[in-house]
């Protein structure tokens, strides 16, 4: 019930966000896809579920929202509940699965990997469209949305992978 209420509360934000556009200078090198509520399939379900977990607390090794989530635990939980796909292990282990996707071809629901600890693929998030991704960063203590193109994660992006 709690998840259903979260999804309903976020629906207007997703609709408004789907109508947003990128400034021209950012559009040229941005991933080509964006999410709209009209999109169907597992990628949209994964994104909506991920958005419902915004502000969920962080916990190292956490695998469920009640106890807290870390980045790989968040991805495992969302993919299992929203898409019925089992992804387990660390971010680096997840990056050994799926199909590599070119940056310009990233679709909502794809996983994005970063080098945040001087270790390849040490952080993972879920691409939600419009150059943004949902993740569970330890430094902020809560699940949040960040940009692929600016800020801390822009220079640490390593790859995207598709599992759906």
C-alpha positions as CSV (number, residue, x, y, z in Angstrom):
1,X,0.0,0.0,0.0
2,X,2.8,2.4,0.9
3,X,4.5,1.8,-2.5
4,X,1.2,2.4,-4.3
5,X,0.7,5.7,-2.5
6,X,4.3,6.8,-3.3
7,X,3.8,5.9,-7.0
8,X,0.5,7.9,-7.1
9,X,2.2,10.9,-5.4
10,X,5.1,10.9,-7.9
11,X,2.9,10.4,-11.1
12,X,2.3,14.2,-11.6
13,X,6.1,14.9,-11.2
14,X,6.9,12.3,-13.8
15,X,4.3,13.7,-16.2
16,X,5.7,17.2,-15.8
17,X,9.3,16.0,-16.0
18,X,8.6,14.1,-19.2
19,X,7.6,17.4,-20.9
20,X,10.9,19.1,-20.0
21,X,13.4,19.8,-22.6
22,X,17.2,20.1,-22.6
23,X,19.0,23.3,-23.4
24,X,20.3,23.1,-27.0
25,X,24.0,22.9,-26.0
26,X,23.3,19.9,-23.7
27,X,21.0,18.2,-26.1
28,X,23.8,17.4,-28.6
29,X,25.7,15.1,-26.4
30,X,22.9,13.8,-24.2
31,X,21.5,10.3,-24.3
32,X,18.8,10.3,-27.0
33,X,15.9,8.9,-24.9
34,X,13.6,10.4,-22.3
35,X,10.8,8.8,-20.3
36,X,7.2,9.6,-20.9
37,X,4.2,8.0,-19.1
38,X,3.1,6.7,-22.5
39,X,6.3,4.5,-22.6
40,X,5.4,0.9,-21.9
41,X,7.4,-2.0,-20.8
42,X,9.7,-3.0,-18.0
43,X,12.0,0.1,-18.3
44,X,9.1,2.4,-17.4
45,X,8.1,0.2,-14.5
46,X,11.7,0.2,-13.2
47,X,11.9,4.0,-13.4
48,X,8.6,4.6,-11.7
49,X,9.5,2.2,-8.9
50,X,12.9,3.8,-8.6
51,X,11.4,7.2,-8.3
52,X,9.1,6.0,-5.5
53,X,12.2,5.3,-3.4
54,X,13.5,8.8,-3.4
55,X,14.5,9.9,0.1
56,X,14.8,6.3,1.3
57,X,17.7,6.1,3.8
58,X,21.1,4.8,2.9
59,X,22.7,1.8,4.7
60,X,25.9,0.0,3.6
61,X,24.9,-3.5,2.5
62,X,21.2,-2.5,2.6
63,X,18.9,-4.5,0.4
64,X,15.4,-3.3,1.3
65,X,13.9,0.2,1.8
66,X,12.7,-0.5,5.4
67,X,16.3,-1.1,6.6
68,X,18.0,1.2,4.1
69,X,19.6,0.7,0.7
70,X,23.1,1.0,-0.8
71,X,23.5,1.4,-4.5
72,X,23.6,-2.2,-5.5
73,X,21.0,-3.2,-3.0
74,X,18.7,-0.5,-4.4
75,X,19.2,-1.8,-8.0
76,X,18.6,-5.4,-6.9
77,X,15.5,-4.6,-5.0
78,X,14.0,-2.4,-7.8
79,X,14.8,-4.9,-10.6
80,X,13.3,-7.8,-8.7
81,X,10.1,-6.0,-7.6
82,X,9.4,-4.0,-10.8
83,X,10.7,-6.2,-13.5
84,X,11.1,-9.7,-12.0
85,X,14.9,-9.7,-12.9
86,X,17.4,-11.0,-10.3
87,X,20.5,-8.9,-10.1
88,X,22.8,-9.7,-7.2
89,X,26.2,-8.7,-5.9
90,X,28.2,-5.5,-6.0
91,X,28.0,-2.8,-8.7
92,X,31.2,-4.3,-10.2
93,X,29.6,-7.8,-10.3
94,X,26.4,-6.4,-11.9
95,X,28.5,-4.7,-14.6
96,X,29.7,-8.1,-15.7
97,X,26.1,-8.9,-16.8
98,X,23.7,-7.4,-19.2
99,X,24.6,-5.8,-22.6
100,X,26.8,-2.7,-22.9
101,X,25.0,0.3,-24.3
102,X,26.6,3.3,-26.0
103,X,26.1,6.5,-24.0
104,X,23.9,8.1,-26.7
105,X,21.6,5.0,-26.6
106,X,20.9,4.9,-22.9
107,X,17.2,4.1,-22.2
108,X,15.2,4.5,-19.1
109,X,15.7,1.5,-16.9
110,X,19.3,0.9,-18.0
111,X,22.0,0.8,-15.3
112,X,24.7,3.4,-15.3
113,X,28.1,2.7,-13.6
114,X,30.7,5.0,-12.1
115,X,34.2,5.0,-10.7
116,X,33.7,6.7,-7.3
117,X,36.3,5.0,-5.1
118,X,39.3,4.7,-7.5
119,X,37.8,1.3,-8.4
120,X,36.1,0.6,-11.7
121,X,32.3,0.3,-11.5
122,X,32.2,1.0,-7.8
123,X,28.8,2.8,-7.9
124,X,25.6,2.0,-9.9
125,X,22.3,3.8,-10.6
126,X,19.2,3.5,-12.7
127,X,18.9,5.9,-15.7
128,X,15.5,7.6,-15.6
129,X,15.7,9.9,-18.7
130,X,16.6,13.5,-19.4
131,X,20.2,12.8,-18.5
132,X,19.4,11.9,-14.9
133,X,19.7,8.7,-12.8
134,X,18.4,7.5,-9.4
135,X,21.0,6.1,-7.0
136,X,21.8,5.6,-3.3
137,X,24.9,7.6,-2.6
138,X,26.6,7.1,0.8
139,X,27.6,10.8,1.0
140,X,24.1,12.1,1.0
141,X,22.5,9.4,3.0
142,X,19.3,9.0,0.9
143,X,18.2,7.7,-2.5
144,X,18.2,10.7,-4.9
145,X,18.3,11.8,-8.5
146,X,21.6,13.2,-10.0
147,X,22.8,14.3,-13.4
148,X,25.0,12.3,-15.7
149,X,26.2,15.5,-17.4
150,X,27.2,17.8,-14.5
151,X,28.5,17.7,-11.0
152,X,30.4,14.9,-9.3
153,X,29.2,12.0,-11.4
154,X,29.8,13.6,-14.9
155,X,33.5,12.9,-14.8
156,X,33.2,9.5,-13.2
157,X,30.7,7.8,-15.6
158,X,32.2,4.5,-17.0
159,X,29.4,2.7,-18.9
160,X,25.8,1.8,-19.2
161,X,24.3,-1.7,-19.4
162,X,20.9,-3.0,-20.4
163,X,19.3,-5.9,-18.6
164,X,15.7,-5.7,-19.8
